[in-house]
Amino acid sequence: MKLKDIAIKMASIFQQNPKVKAVLLAGSVSRGWEDKHSDIELNLFWSEAPTDEDRMNAISVVNGSVIEFHSFEEEEWAESYLTQENVKLEISSFLVETAEKWLDEVVKEFEIDYGKQCMASSIYYGQPLYGDDVINKLKNKVKIYPDKLAEKMIEENLALWYRWNNRKALLDRKDWLMLYDLMGSVQKKLMGTLFGLNKLYIHHPSFKWMHKYSDIFKIKPENMDDRFSAVFIGDVHNSVQELDHLIQEVFLLVEKHYPHLPFLEDYKEKMAFIRPENEYN
């Protein structure tokens, strides 16, 4: 049985509860990206708060084994479990009004919070399995990615100089743990900038499925996937140099597509600074 077929089966169980107004297939399965490691991500939208019994019912119907069962936190209920076919399901439940509020905060107030953007991305790409009217109303909210949101994403993520100015010192000291942590942080900042440039909602806070980005980005550095991947598998000195090149190219892309942004010159000046060497040792 395919993962989507299992998702459809589970949606038919969830919809028996009158509190459930919609079920959305999200994640890799909704986008055709699934592989042998994939689970099924379902977003449930409720008219009122579900009880633990409400949430456990579908798991019990399929004789599932609970992996995690979280209490209400940050306006979300979440649980995961295994089916008898040994397929993992990740369930995220929200009130319909919460989903509407979060999406409005992203597209009307230009909030860059990655958790809320992940919902926007799930809605945008997700496949409705129940409650088409509810899902389509949510989809209409995220149909157009606002220019102001793109600008805020660029402004937030292009501020790369913090700690990156220490890269030469970390290389000379062979401070590998701090250096690789820094390199990962810079890559994430570049990814955030590119998502803004391409007017795409963040789909995962840690930028999962990075090898797909070359396909979905229209604005990107040349040979982006190979170069981003090589940063962590090549010689570290070459990797730092390659990251410098990628930063410069992303700056050029921002200047080309958003030349009016007032902070660009200030950002470039700060990025040009490199921590000086101490001549007294």
N, C-alpha and C positions, 0 to 999 in steps of 0.2 A: 504494500500500500504506500502511495506517495505521501509526502509530508502534507501537501495541500489537502489531500483527501482526508487525512486524520484531522486537520484543522476544521474542515467543513463538518465532520462528524461531531467534533467538540462544540462547534458553534450551535449545532442543532440541539445539543443538550443545554447549553447556557440559555438559549432563547426560551426555554420552558419556564424560566423564572420571569415573572411579569415586571420585576424591577430592572431587568436588563433591557436596555433600549437599543443597543447596537453592539455588534462584534466586528472587530477589524483585524484582518490578517496583516501583521507588520513584519519587520525584520527582513532577513535575507530571503526567506521563502516568497515573500510578496514581490520581491524584485527579480526573482529568478537567479539569485546568487548562491543558493544553497549548495553545500557539499556534504561529505560524509560526517562532518563534525557539527552540522547545523541542528538547532532545535527549532521549535515552533513558537513564535511570539504572537500572542493574541492580546489586543487591547479591548477591554470591556468597558462600556459606558452605561452607567446606572442612573436611574431617576432618583434613587435615595440610597443611603449608605447600606452596603451589604453587611449581613451578619457573618460570623465565622461559619455558621451552618450553610448560608447561601454559597459561600466560597468553597466549602468542602463538598457540597453536593455533587458537582460534576466529577470531582476526583473519585468519589465513592462509586458513582455510576460505572466508571470504566475500571474500577479496582486499581486505581493509580497509587503509587507510592510517593508520599510527600518528601520533597528534598528540603524546601524552605517554606515557611509560612509566616510572613511578616505582618505585624500590626499596622494600623493606619499611620502613615508617616509622610510628611510633606505632600499632603493631599492625594496620596496614592495608597492603594492596597496591592500587595504583590505576593505571589506564591509561585513555586515551581514544583513540578512532579514528573514522575516517569509513568508512562502508560505500560500496559502489559506487553506491548511490542517493543519496549525499551526505548521509546522516543521521549525526549525531554520537552516539556511545555513550560514556557515562561508566560505567566499571566500578569498583566498590569491593569488594574481597575481604577476608574475615575468616575466621578459624577459628571454628567453631561455638562452641567454649569461650570465645573472646573475646567473641562476641556475648552469650552467657549471662552472662558476668562483668560486662560493661558495663551490661546491663539491670538486673542485681541491684544494681549500685552506684547506679543512678538510683532504682529503686523501693523498695529496702530500706535503702540508706544515704543516700538523698536528696541525691545528688551533683548539682549543677546544671550541671556541665560541658556546654557546648553541643554539642560533638562527640558525646558519649554520648547526649544528648537527641535529637540529630538521628537517631541510629540508632533510638531508641525511637519517634520519630515515623514513620520509614520502616517499621518493623515494624508499628506500629499501623494505618497507612493503606495500606501496601503490598499488592500482589496477588501471591500465590504462583504462580510459573510452573513450579516443580518442587520436590519435597520438601515436600509439604503437611504431613506430620507434624512435620518440623523447624520449619517456619515457624509452625505453629499452637502449638507449644510455646513459641516465642518470643512470639507474640501474647498468650498467656495471662499472660505476665509483666507486660505493659504495659497490660492490660485496665483496671485501676483506677489512676487517677492519685492518688498519696498526698497527704493534707492537709499532711503535714510538708514535702513537696517544694514545694507551693504557697507555704507560709509562708517557706521559704528563698529562693524566687524573689522574693517580695515584699520581703523584708528586704534582699536583695542589690541589687535594682534600684531600689527606692524611695529609696535614698540619693542624692538628686539635687543636694544643695547644693554639692558640690565643683565649683568653677569656675562653676557657674550663678550664684552670688552676684556674679560679676564681669560679668554681662551688660550692665549700664548703662555701665560703664567701656568695654567693648568697642564698644558702640554709639556713645558719644561720640567715641571715638578713630577710629571707622570701621575697626576692626581686623577686616576682613571675613573673612579666611581663618580666623582663630582663632574668630571668632564663629560662622561657619557650621559649622565642625568641632564646636563646642560644641553647637549646635542639633541636629546629627545625633546626637551622643552622647546627648543628653537624650531625643530621640525613641526611640532604641534602648532606653534604660532604661525608658521608659514602656511600650514594647512588651513588654519582658521582664516587667514588673509585670503587664500585662494577660494575658499567657500564663499566668502563675502564678494570677491571679485566676480565669481560665477553666478552669484545670486541663487545660491542653493542653501537650504536649511541644513544645519549640522545633523547628521543621522546617528552619530555615536560620540560620546564625550572624549573617547580615546582614539577616535578616527580609525575604527575597525574597517576592514576591507579596503585598505589603502591601495591595493593593486587595481581596484576598479576605478580609481579617480582619473586616471589618464583617459578613460572612456567617457566619463560624465563631465569632465571639465573641458570647456571650450577655450578658456583663457588659462594658460599654464606654461611653465618653463619647458624648453626643449628636452626631449627624452626624460620627462619627469619621473616616471616610475623607476627606471633603471638607476637614475641618479639618487633619488631618495632612498632606495633600497641599499645601494652601495655604501651609504654613509655608515651603516652598522656592520658591514661585512668586509670592508676594505681596510687598508692601512690607516691608522687613526690620523696621521698627519695629512694624508690625502683627503680624508673625510672632512676634517676641519676646513681645509681649503675649498672642497666642493660645496660645503655648506655656505661658505662666504660667497661663492659664485651664485648659488641659488638665491641667497638673500638679495644680492644685487639685481638679479633678473626679476625677482618678484617686485622689488622697488620700481624697476623700469615698467613692468606691467601695470602697476598701480598708477604711475605717472601718465602712462598712455591712456588709460581708461577713466581715471579720476583725477585729471590734472588740477582741478579746482580745489582739492582738499587743502586746507590752510596749514596743516601740520607737517607736510611732507619735507620741507626744507629743514625744519627743526629736527625731525627724525633722522634725516640723512647726516646732519652735522654730528649728532650724538652717536650714530652708528660708526662714523669715521674714527672716533676716539679709540685708541688701544692703550690699555694700562701700561705706563712706562716702566722700563727696567731700572732697578736701583743700581747706580754706578759705584756705591760705596761698599760693596761686598765682593 
